[in-house]
Amino acid sequence: MNATAPLSLWRNRSFVLLFTAQIISLVGSGATTIGLALFAYRMAGAGAGTAVLGNALTLRILAFLIFSQPAGVLADRTNRKAILIVSDLLRAALLLALPFATALWHIYALIFLLNAVTAFFTPTYEASVPAVVGEAHLVQALSLSRVAVDVEAVAAPAAAAVIVALVGAQWVFWFDAFTYLASASLVTFAVVPVATQTAQRLSLRTFASEITHGSRVILREASLRQAIILSFVEATAGAVAIVTTVAYVRDVLGRGETAVSMVMAAVGLGSAVTAVVLSWLTGRYERGKSEKASLHATRHAWGRRALLAGGLCLGGVLLPGILIPPLAVLAVLWAILGAGQALVAIPSSTLLAEHSFPEERGKVYAAHFALTHACWLVTYPVVGHAAARWGTPWTFTVAGVACLLITLLAWLNKSRRGPHVHSPRA
């Protein structure tokens, strides 16, 4: 399918099916996060409910760290389409059970299992996209995937609010289960190229080698190391937005929940607009670069610039926090923050595809998934404790300084010049 690129990405039936499945399931997942907060509040009360939600989000990250790299090994040895479908069906089953939880440990167990399955789905999906769309439309496809994430940020709260108002919080989980069933149905009709089977039989020794293969590919390539360093910047700024926005808007600015929603929507809007613009600009920049080496050099050039620009955006928008910006200014700053996140995420995914064979992409994308979520596991609690100790305005500024220093470190980690060399097979 990817031998000859279609005239338009939207004529690629398999991509359209996968992209639609991604949007539907992401909206359901986002709604579930809100439903979980309400469900925890109802089960444990106000203060304990916040703790339950925090514990659930920590379990989410831990599940990603534990299972994503074994999932990458599986994705490179088995049928990726089957992994996507089975993962969706398992997630639907787990969500159908969630409203019947009667104890906190039930919630924790189901959330952990749900995200363990997601750790199989997400890297497998990301590794499948380059094979489905081909070289010509890779950046456009990755940009649209970023837009899908931003659609979740805007549409999921609205969907959850309507469902809770009409039929109750438990229906949010059943709605999400339906989105996973819909996603599985759409993936069924897509053509997902099968990864080249690894000739070496899987044993304890080969498994130990393969489970670290993706990390070794990332850490030995300068451009991918740079992307990981800037992913820590993205996680720092993202944690500031997620953890502290409510406290800043409510306690410092004295505004209500509508203002909080508006500011958080600005993050998604800034990211989505940047993803679309970046796709258009890179399309023009890459036009005429038909040879593999020329296209690779071009993607290295714009990818490095985009990554560093993203780091500067993420650090720069946080610096004015100590000046206590008003709501309108904060919304603009948060839109730029969203733009910075897109400028880090899209070139990172592009460079991963550039530096991996199709048959090893499951492991490489899974390693990237684990490493980036490890960043969030650090930044979530650090930002939370910093805000509790120093207050949100000072936390914004200190985080901004940290982001700029890490961006400087990434800039010093310069990519080597020279022709593209594929990473060796596992």
Kinemage of the C-alpha trace (Angstrom):
@kinemage 1
@onewidth
@group {chain A} dominant
@subgroup {mainchain}
@vectorlist {calphas} color= white
{ca met a 1} P 0.000 0.000 0.000
{ca asn a 2} L 2.791 2.376 0.732
{ca ala a 3} L 4.766 1.662 -2.418
{ca thr a 4} L 3.008 4.405 -4.340
{ca ala a 5} L 1.731 7.323 -2.297
{ca pro a 6} L -1.854 8.354 -3.076
{ca leu a 7} L -2.469 11.755 -4.607
{ca ser a 8} L -4.121 12.860 -1.383
{ca leu a 9} L -3.834 11.455 2.112
{ca trp a 10} L -7.636 11.554 2.329
{ca arg a 11} L -7.839 9.078 -0.557
{ca asn a 12} L -5.930 6.568 1.548
{ca arg a 13} L -8.864 4.533 2.855
{ca ser a 14} L -6.876 2.717 5.532
{ca phe a 15} L -5.506 5.943 6.981
{ca val a 16} L -8.970 7.534 7.036
{ca leu a 17} L -10.318 4.499 8.909
{ca leu a 18} L -7.443 4.518 11.418
{ca phe a 19} L -7.599 8.290 11.909
{ca thr a 20} L -11.363 8.191 12.496
{ca ala a 21} L -10.905 5.343 14.954
{ca gln a 22} L -8.248 7.358 16.773
{ca ile a 23} L -10.458 10.447 17.136
{ca ile a 24} L -13.474 8.444 18.339
{ca ser a 25} L -11.509 6.488 20.936
{ca leu a 26} L -9.592 9.555 22.157
{ca val a 27} L -12.812 11.477 22.811
{ca gly a 28} L -14.077 8.522 24.811
{ca ser a 29} L -10.810 8.267 26.763
{ca gly a 30} L -10.860 11.972 27.611
{ca ala a 31} L -14.447 11.743 28.780
{ca thr a 32} L -13.510 8.789 30.986
{ca thr a 33} L -10.838 10.850 32.781
{ca ile a 34} L -13.527 13.357 33.755
{ca gly a 35} L -15.976 10.596 34.620
{ca leu a 36} L -13.345 8.975 36.816
{ca ala a 37} L -12.879 12.226 38.748
{ca leu a 38} L -16.632 12.402 39.397
{ca phe a 39} L -16.839 8.703 40.246
{ca ala a 40} L -13.920 8.979 42.714
{ca tyr a 41} L -15.498 12.057 44.317
{ca arg a 42} L -18.780 10.183 44.777
{ca met a 43} L -17.072 7.106 46.224
{ca ala a 44} L -14.430 8.726 48.460
{ca gly a 45} L -15.549 12.324 49.058
{ca ala a 46} L -13.947 15.652 48.152
{ca gly a 47} L -10.443 15.472 49.632
{ca ala a 48} L -10.035 11.727 49.275
{ca gly a 49} L -11.481 11.880 45.756
{ca thr a 50} L -8.610 14.091 44.651
{ca ala a 51} L -6.142 11.611 46.138
{ca val a 52} L -7.883 8.722 44.379
{ca leu a 53} L -7.658 10.528 41.042
{ca gly a 54} L -3.985 11.304 41.615
{ca asn a 55} L -3.271 7.674 42.477
{ca ala a 56} L -5.176 6.518 39.389
{ca leu a 57} L -3.156 8.829 37.130
{ca thr a 58} L 0.076 7.553 38.702
{ca leu a 59} L -1.013 3.971 38.045
{ca arg a 60} L -1.710 5.014 34.454
{ca ile a 61} L 1.874 6.156 33.944
{ca leu a 62} L 3.295 3.088 35.707
{ca ala a 63} L 1.276 0.770 33.457
{ca phe a 64} L 2.702 2.559 30.419
{ca leu a 65} L 6.263 2.197 31.728
{ca ile a 66} L 5.890 -1.502 32.561
{ca phe a 67} L 4.058 -2.754 29.479
{ca ser a 68} L 4.897 -0.493 26.538
{ca gln a 69} L 8.294 -1.981 25.653
{ca pro a 70} L 7.141 -5.645 25.843
{ca ala a 71} L 4.246 -4.499 23.656
{ca gly a 72} L 6.750 -3.139 21.138
{ca val a 73} L 8.463 -6.526 20.924
{ca leu a 74} L 5.082 -8.166 20.304
{ca ala a 75} L 4.137 -5.570 17.670
{ca asp a 76} L 7.250 -6.408 15.648
{ca arg a 77} L 6.654 -10.157 15.836
{ca thr a 78} L 2.903 -10.472 15.304
{ca asn a 79} L 0.048 -8.940 13.330
{ca arg a 80} L -0.225 -5.267 14.328
{ca lys a 81} L -3.822 -4.993 13.145
{ca ala a 82} L -4.794 -7.871 15.446
{ca ile a 83} L -3.099 -6.128 18.398
{ca leu a 84} L -5.098 -2.948 17.707
{ca ile a 85} L -8.425 -4.782 17.503
{ca val a 86} L -7.860 -6.998 20.563
{ca ser a 87} L -6.672 -3.998 22.581
{ca asp a 88} L -9.843 -2.058 21.746
{ca leu a 89} L -12.063 -5.006 22.678
{ca leu a 90} L -10.272 -5.549 26.000
{ca arg a 91} L -10.509 -1.849 26.865
{ca ala a 92} L -14.226 -1.890 26.098
{ca ala a 93} L -14.732 -4.876 28.423
{ca leu a 94} L -12.804 -3.231 31.260
{ca leu a 95} L -14.775 0.003 30.944
{ca leu a 96} L -18.078 -1.830 30.992
{ca ala a 97} L -17.063 -3.209 34.388
{ca leu a 98} L -15.851 0.071 35.888
{ca pro a 99} L -19.264 1.473 36.977
{ca phe a 100} L -19.819 -1.679 39.031
{ca ala a 101} L -16.718 -1.085 41.182
{ca thr a 102} L -17.641 -1.017 44.874
{ca ala a 103} L -14.196 -0.508 46.463
{ca leu a 104} L -11.226 1.708 45.743
{ca trp a 105} L -8.995 -1.227 44.911
{ca his a 106} L -11.484 -2.209 42.192
{ca ile a 107} L -10.976 1.211 40.582
{ca tyr a 108} L -7.200 1.003 40.900
{ca ala a 109} L -7.076 -2.514 39.405
{ca leu a 110} L -9.331 -1.651 36.476
{ca ile a 111} L -7.485 1.594 35.713
{ca phe a 112} L -4.137 -0.196 35.805
{ca leu a 113} L -5.364 -2.962 33.495
{ca leu a 114} L -7.029 -0.457 31.173
{ca asn a 115} L -3.805 1.484 30.727
{ca ala a 116} L -1.725 -1.683 30.463
{ca val a 117} L -3.809 -2.532 27.393
{ca thr a 118} L -3.434 1.043 26.118
{ca ala a 119} L 0.331 0.550 26.389
{ca phe a 120} L -0.083 -2.164 23.738
{ca phe a 121} L -2.409 -0.122 21.519
{ca thr a 122} L -0.713 3.287 21.278
{ca pro a 123} L 2.856 2.332 20.241
{ca thr a 124} L 1.454 -0.262 17.815
{ca tyr a 125} L -0.787 2.387 16.247
{ca glu a 126} L 2.078 4.887 15.977
{ca ala a 127} L 4.391 2.263 14.450
{ca ser a 128} L 1.710 1.354 11.881
{ca val a 129} L 1.124 4.882 10.564
{ca pro a 130} L 4.379 5.204 8.530
{ca ala a 131} L 3.685 1.904 6.762
{ca val a 132} L 0.079 2.868 5.997
{ca val a 133} L 0.720 6.376 4.613
{ca gly a 134} L 4.185 6.114 3.037
{ca glu a 135} L 7.011 8.675 2.949
{ca ala a 136} L 5.172 11.418 1.055
{ca his a 137} L 2.383 11.869 3.606
{ca leu a 138} L 4.182 10.915 6.824
{ca val a 139} L 4.410 14.400 8.343
{ca gln a 140} L 0.836 15.265 7.358
{ca ala a 141} L -0.418 12.047 8.964
{ca leu a 142} L 1.533 12.672 12.170
{ca ser a 143} L 0.260 16.260 12.274
{ca leu a 144} L -3.312 15.028 11.958
{ca ser a 145} L -2.697 12.562 14.786
{ca arg a 146} L -1.648 15.539 16.899
{ca val a 147} L -4.850 17.334 15.890
{ca ala a 148} L -6.795 14.267 17.030
{ca val a 149} L -5.221 14.608 20.489
{ca asp a 150} L -6.240 18.268 20.550
{ca val a 151} L -9.787 17.403 19.493
{ca glu a 152} L -9.889 15.178 22.569
{ca ala a 153} L -8.892 18.118 24.790
{ca val a 154} L -11.781 20.215 23.486
{ca ala a 155} L -14.507 17.664 22.694
{ca ala a 156} L -14.071 15.241 25.609
{ca pro a 157} L -15.082 17.661 28.393
{ca ala a 158} L -18.125 18.743 26.381
{ca ala a 159} L -19.139 15.126 25.733
{ca ala a 160} L -18.664 14.201 29.398
{ca ala a 161} L -20.698 17.212 30.570
{ca val a 162} L -23.632 16.327 28.303
{ca ile a 163} L -23.603 12.644 29.290
{ca val a 164} L -23.394 13.358 33.026
{ca ala a 165} L -26.171 15.951 32.813
{ca leu a 166} L -28.505 13.686 30.849
{ca val a 167} L -27.944 10.167 32.172
{ca gly a 168} L -25.298 10.131 34.942
{ca ala a 169} L -21.566 9.622 35.430
{ca gln a 170} L -21.598 5.842 34.925
{ca trp a 171} L -22.730 6.348 31.339
{ca val a 172} L -19.458 8.139 30.598
{ca phe a 173} L -17.648 4.803 30.978
{ca trp a 174} L -20.188 3.004 28.813
{ca phe a 175} L -19.841 5.744 26.198
{ca asp a 176} L -16.082 5.197 26.193
{ca ala a 177} L -16.610 1.425 25.870
{ca phe a 178} L -18.769 2.105 22.808
{ca thr a 179} L -16.022 4.297 21.293
{ca tyr a 180} L -13.537 1.439 21.634
{ca leu a 181} L -15.968 -0.968 19.968
{ca ala a 182} L -16.418 1.558 17.156
{ca ser a 183} L -12.650 1.920 16.882
{ca ala a 184} L -12.189 -1.867 16.649
{ca ser a 185} L -14.822 -2.024 13.908
{ca leu a 186} L -13.095 0.660 11.855
{ca val a 187} L -9.653 -0.920 12.256
{ca thr a 188} L -11.118 -4.217 11.035
{ca phe a 189} L -11.696 -2.699 7.584
{ca ala a 190} L -8.267 -1.016 7.377
{ca val a 191} L -5.242 -2.545 5.656
{ca val a 192} L -2.323 -2.475 8.091
{ca pro a 193} L 0.916 -3.906 6.625
{ca val a 194} L 2.318 -6.755 8.682
{ca ala a 195} L 5.784 -6.178 10.110
{ca thr a 196} L 8.511 -8.388 8.655
{ca gln a 197} L 8.730 -11.413 10.880
{ca thr a 198} L 11.907 -11.680 12.965
{ca ala a 199} L 13.741 -14.850 12.009
{ca gln a 200} L 15.310 -15.389 15.430
{ca arg a 201} L 13.172 -17.434 17.760
{ca leu a 202} L 12.023 -15.583 20.865
{ca ser a 203} L 13.768 -16.759 24.029
{ca leu a 204} L 14.573 -15.199 27.367
{ca arg a 205} L 17.892 -13.989 25.983
{ca thr a 206} L 16.494 -12.561 22.734
{ca phe a 207} L 13.570 -11.008 24.616
{ca ala a 208} L 15.976 -9.198 26.949
{ca ser a 209} L 17.830 -7.883 23.901
{ca glu a 210} L 14.702 -6.871 22.009
{ca ile a 211} L 13.009 -5.150 24.952
{ca thr a 212} L 15.922 -2.697 25.166
{ca his a 213} L 16.435 -2.394 21.407
{ca gly a 214} L 14.170 0.629 20.945
{ca ser a 215} L 15.877 2.546 23.763
{ca arg a 216} L 19.290 1.763 22.268
{ca val a 217} L 18.183 3.069 18.873
{ca ile a 218} L 16.965 6.315 20.457
{ca leu a 219} L 19.921 6.902 22.754
{ca arg a 220} L 22.654 6.314 20.166
{ca glu a 221} L 21.160 8.712 17.578
{ca ala a 222} L 21.853 12.374 18.409
{ca ser a 223} L 18.652 13.755 16.864
{ca leu a 224} L 16.503 11.269 18.818
{ca arg a 225} L 18.343 12.033 22.053
{ca gln a 226} L 17.623 15.686 21.406
{ca ala a 227} L 13.944 14.887 20.908
{ca ile a 228} L 13.814 12.996 24.220
{ca ile a 229} L 15.486 15.880 26.062
{ca leu a 230} L 12.886 18.260 24.652
{ca ser a 231} L 10.127 15.810 25.570
{ca phe a 232} L 11.122 16.525 29.165
{ca val a 233} L 10.556 20.226 28.437
{ca glu a 234} L 7.154 19.359 26.956
{ca ala a 235} L 6.283 17.299 30.039
{ca thr a 236} L 7.373 20.096 32.397
{ca ala a 237} L 5.289 22.772 30.674
{ca gly a 238} L 2.393 20.348 30.211
{ca ala a 239} L 2.427 19.442 33.894
{ca val a 240} L 2.333 23.146 34.779
{ca ala a 241} L -0.744 23.618 32.587
{ca ile a 242} L -2.561 20.522 33.839
{ca val a 243} L -1.668 20.680 37.535
{ca thr a 244} L -1.730 24.408 38.280
{ca thr a 245} L -4.166 26.120 35.895
{ca val a 246} L -7.217 25.479 38.055
{ca ala a 247} L -5.512 26.826 41.192
{ca tyr a 248} L -4.135 29.880 39.370
{ca val a 249} L -7.406 30.846 37.700
{ca arg a 250} L -9.582 30.145 40.756
{ca asp a 251} L -7.334 31.263 43.630
{ca val a 252} L -5.041 33.907 42.114
{ca leu a 253} L -7.327 35.458 39.497
{ca gly a 254} L -10.579 34.731 41.355
{ca arg a 255} L -12.376 33.443 38.271
{ca gly a 256} L -14.772 30.507 37.843
{ca glu a 257} L -14.881 27.148 36.098
{ca thr a 258} L -15.843 28.651 32.743
{ca ala a 259} L -12.608 30.647 32.758
{ca val a 260} L -10.646 27.480 33.547
{ca ser a 261} L -12.254 25.686 30.604
{ca met a 262} L -11.496 28.585 28.277
{ca val a 263} L -7.819 28.683 29.235
{ca met a 264} L -7.375 24.923 28.919
{ca ala a 265} L -9.124 24.953 25.537
{ca ala a 266} L -6.535 27.512 24.403
{ca val a 267} L -3.809 24.867 24.854
{ca gly a 268} L -5.582 22.483 22.494
{ca leu a 269} L -6.361 25.247 20.008
{ca gly a 270} L -2.739 26.417 19.878
{ca ser a 271} L -1.520 22.870 19.378
{ca ala a 272} L -4.055 22.042 16.655
{ca val a 273} L -3.388 25.220 14.658
{ca thr a 274} L 0.370 24.665 14.892
{ca ala a 275} L 0.026 21.048 13.739
{ca val a 276} L -1.939 22.110 10.645
{ca val a 277} L 0.461 24.964 9.823
{ca leu a 278} L 3.532 22.757 10.369
{ca ser a 279} L 2.074 20.116 8.041
{ca trp a 280} L 1.541 22.754 5.333
{ca leu a 281} L 4.981 24.329 5.756
{ca thr a 282} L 6.866 21.039 5.770
{ca gly a 283} L 4.910 19.892 2.722
{ca arg a 284} L 6.179 22.933 0.831
{ca tyr a 285} L 9.675 22.544 2.268
{ca glu a 286} L 9.915 18.859 1.309
{ca arg a 287} L 8.421 19.282 -2.162
{ca gly a 288} L 10.746 17.951 -4.839
{ca lys a 289} L 12.843 15.950 -2.349
{ca ser a 290} L 12.082 12.552 -3.859
{ca glu a 291} L 15.421 10.871 -3.098
{ca lys a 292} L 15.591 9.192 0.293
{ca ala a 293} L 18.857 10.847 1.366
{ca ser a 294} L 17.656 14.311 0.318
{ca leu a 295} L 14.304 13.889 2.086
{ca his a 296} L 16.027 12.601 5.201
{ca ala a 297} L 18.404 15.589 5.333
{ca thr a 298} L 15.471 17.953 4.831
{ca arg a 299} L 13.512 16.378 7.677
{ca his a 300} L 16.533 16.586 9.936
{ca ala a 301} L 16.854 20.286 9.157
{ca trp a 302} L 13.266 21.339 9.819
{ca gly a 303} L 12.871 18.801 12.646
{ca arg a 304} L 15.802 20.241 14.599
{ca arg a 305} L 14.525 23.795 14.132
{ca ala a 306} L 10.995 22.849 15.147
{ca leu a 307} L 12.189 20.984 18.250
{ca leu a 308} L 14.303 23.885 19.464
{ca ala a 309} L 11.559 26.409 18.629
{ca gly a 310} L 9.165 24.280 20.675
{ca gly a 311} L 11.521 24.286 23.651
{ca leu a 312} L 11.899 28.064 23.472
{ca cys a 313} L 8.110 28.522 23.273
{ca leu a 314} L 7.495 26.254 26.248
{ca gly a 315} L 10.080 27.986 28.401
{ca gly a 316} L 9.289 31.509 27.274
{ca val a 317} L 5.540 31.384 27.942
{ca leu a 318} L 6.089 30.346 31.571
{ca leu a 319} L 8.572 33.097 32.485
{ca pro a 320} L 5.941 35.885 32.908
{ca gly a 321} L 4.099 33.869 35.575
{ca ile a 322} L 5.654 35.856 38.410
{ca leu a 323} L 4.020 38.999 36.950
{ca ile a 324} L 0.570 37.375 37.497
{ca pro a 325} L -0.795 37.710 33.940
{ca pro a 326} L -4.561 38.375 33.650
{ca leu a 327} L -6.926 35.815 32.175
{ca ala a 328} L -6.783 37.022 28.542
{ca val a 329} L -2.981 37.097 28.587
{ca leu a 330} L -2.863 33.667 30.223
{ca ala a 331} L -5.088 32.266 27.459
{ca val a 332} L -2.674 33.609 24.819
{ca leu a 333} L 0.314 32.216 26.707
{ca trp a 334} L -1.345 28.827 27.022
{ca ala a 335} L -2.134 28.811 23.281
{ca ile a 336} L 1.603 29.335 22.651
{ca leu a 337} L 2.304 26.553 25.150
{ca gly a 338} L 0.104 24.247 23.063
{ca ala a 339} L 2.007 25.323 19.953
{ca gly a 340} L 5.279 24.454 21.662
{ca gln a 341} L 4.003 20.980 22.535
{ca ala a 342} L 3.101 20.334 18.885
{ca leu a 343} L 6.505 21.615 17.746
{ca val a 344} L 8.141 18.980 19.952
{ca ala a 345} L 5.767 16.063 19.358
{ca ile a 346} L 5.481 16.065 15.548
{ca pro a 347} L 9.187 16.207 14.599
{ca ser a 348} L 9.923 13.641 17.327
{ca ser a 349} L 7.569 11.114 15.708
{ca thr a 350} L 8.915 11.971 12.250
{ca leu a 351} L 12.534 11.399 13.267
{ca leu a 352} L 11.609 8.094 14.918
{ca ala a 353} L 10.314 6.858 11.563
{ca glu a 354} L 13.400 8.227 9.785
{ca his a 355} L 15.771 6.277 12.023
{ca ser a 356} L 14.087 2.889 12.170
{ca phe a 357} L 13.352 -0.045 9.909
{ca pro a 358} L 9.659 -0.959 9.482
{ca glu a 359} L 10.266 -4.265 11.266
{ca glu a 360} L 11.670 -2.571 14.393
{ca arg a 361} L 9.287 0.386 14.663
{ca gly a 362} L 7.106 -1.310 17.252
{ca lys a 363} L 10.058 -1.467 19.641
{ca val a 364} L 11.285 2.040 18.780
{ca tyr a 365} L 7.919 3.756 19.185
{ca ala a 366} L 7.248 1.755 22.359
{ca ala a 367} L 10.569 2.893 23.826
{ca his a 368} L 9.756 6.495 22.962
{ca phe a 369} L 6.313 6.067 24.550
{ca ala a 370} L 7.921 4.748 27.757
{ca leu a 371} L 10.664 7.381 27.921
{ca thr a 372} L 8.305 10.310 27.358
{ca his a 373} L 5.853 9.054 29.973
{ca ala a 374} L 8.735 8.624 32.409
{ca cys a 375} L 9.233 12.373 32.002
{ca trp a 376} L 5.612 12.981 33.033
{ca leu a 377} L 6.018 10.659 36.016
{ca val a 378} L 8.702 13.065 37.266
{ca thr a 379} L 7.140 16.400 36.323
{ca tyr a 380} L 3.620 15.787 37.679
{ca pro a 381} L 4.644 15.457 41.358
{ca val a 382} L 7.485 17.998 41.137
{ca val a 383} L 5.193 20.696 39.737
{ca gly a 384} L 2.487 19.835 42.258
{ca his a 385} L 4.840 20.111 45.236
{ca ala a 386} L 6.433 23.292 43.847
{ca ala a 387} L 3.019 24.959 43.500
{ca ala a 388} L 2.090 23.951 47.052
{ca arg a 389} L 5.351 25.361 48.426
{ca trp a 390} L 5.923 28.503 46.298
{ca gly a 391} L 2.499 29.253 44.825
{ca thr a 392} L 1.522 29.051 41.175
{ca pro a 393} L 3.038 32.344 39.862
{ca trp a 394} L 6.519 31.465 41.108
{ca thr a 395} L 6.106 27.883 39.900
{ca phe a 396} L 5.347 29.151 36.378
{ca thr a 397} L 8.530 31.232 36.269
{ca val a 398} L 10.831 28.638 37.850
{ca ala a 399} L 9.494 25.985 35.470
{ca gly a 400} L 10.113 28.382 32.568
{ca val a 401} L 13.749 28.849 33.573
{ca ala a 402} L 14.142 25.063 33.878
{ca cys a 403} L 12.616 24.554 30.411
{ca leu a 404} L 15.007 27.061 28.836
{ca leu a 405} L 18.034 25.455 30.518
{ca ile a 406} L 16.967 22.005 29.286
{ca thr a 407} L 16.419 23.441 25.791
{ca leu a 408} L 19.979 24.768 25.915
{ca leu a 409} L 21.165 21.261 26.814
{ca ala a 410} L 19.233 19.897 23.825
{ca trp a 411} L 20.810 22.505 21.539
{ca leu a 412} L 24.270 21.456 22.714
{ca asn a 413} L 23.380 17.846 21.835
{ca lys a 414} L 23.811 18.559 18.107
{ca ser a 415} L 22.927 16.019 15.455
{ca arg a 416} L 25.759 14.564 13.456
{ca arg a 417} L 25.908 15.600 9.849
{ca gly a 418} L 26.075 12.939 7.160
{ca pro a 419} L 23.934 10.475 5.189
{ca his a 420} L 21.110 8.583 6.812
{ca val a 421} L 22.157 5.309 8.397
{ca his a 422} L 19.411 2.924 9.463
{ca ser a 423} L 19.674 1.492 12.928
{ca pro a 424} L 20.735 -2.177 12.982
{ca arg a 425} L 18.129 -4.866 13.346
{ca ala a 426} L 17.419 -6.345 16.732
